[in-house]
Amino acid sequence: MRQVTAVRMLTAVNSGFPSDIHGLVTAQMKQDARQFTIVHLGTIHGLAQVISEGEQRWLVNSPIDLRTFNEGY
């Protein structure tokens, strides 16, 4: 049995450098990406929290840090 999942592919904004304001990386939808891509679970390295920053843009909190999560909400 193969374990797979559907993911949305994002691309880092600002070459993946964290923001000076909040210290998180901003990501946006890849221009050429499908709505969802199927990947094997073994290729996922860890969890990340994504916080909506507007239309098709997110802040990425990786690894998940509860202090930052609580400040975001």
C-alpha positions in Angstrom: 0.0 0.0 0.0 1.3 3.5 -0.9 0.6 6.4 1.4 0.1 9.6 -0.6 -1.4 13.0 0.1 -2.6 16.0 -1.9 -0.6 19.2 -1.4 -0.7 22.8 -2.8 2.7 23.8 -4.2 3.9 27.2 -3.1 7.0 29.2 -3.9 9.0 31.5 -1.5 8.8 35.2 -1.9 11.9 37.4 -1.5 14.2 34.4 -2.3 13.0 32.7 0.9 14.5 35.2 3.3 12.5 35.8 6.5 10.8 39.2 6.9 12.5 41.7 9.2 9.1 42.5 10.7 7.9 39.0 11.9 10.8 36.7 11.1 8.7 34.4 8.9 9.0 33.5 5.2 6.2 34.5 2.9 5.0 32.1 0.2 2.6 32.4 -2.7 0.9 30.0 -5.1 3.2 28.9 -7.9 2.1 30.4 -11.2 2.3 27.1 -13.1 1.0 24.9 -10.3 -2.1 22.7 -10.4 -4.7 23.2 -7.7 -3.3 20.1 -5.9 -0.3 17.8 -6.5 -0.2 14.2 -5.3 3.0 13.3 -3.4 4.3 10.3 -1.5 4.3 10.8 2.3 7.9 9.8 2.5 8.9 13.0 0.7 7.5 15.2 3.4 10.2 16.3 5.9 8.1 17.9 8.6 5.2 20.1 9.5 4.7 23.8 8.8 2.0 26.2 9.8 0.8 28.5 7.1 -1.0 31.7 8.1 -3.1 33.5 5.5 -1.7 36.9 4.5 -4.2 37.7 1.8 -5.2 36.4 -1.6 -2.9 33.4 -2.4 -0.1 34.5 0.0 0.8 32.9 3.3 3.3 33.3 6.1 5.2 30.0 6.8 6.1 29.1 10.4 8.4 26.1 10.2 9.1 24.4 12.5 5.8 25.1 14.2 6.5 27.4 17.1 3.6 27.9 19.5 4.8 31.4 20.6 4.7 32.7 17.1 1.4 30.9 16.4 -0.3 32.6 19.4 1.1 36.0 18.4 -0.4 35.5 14.9 -3.9 34.9 16.3 
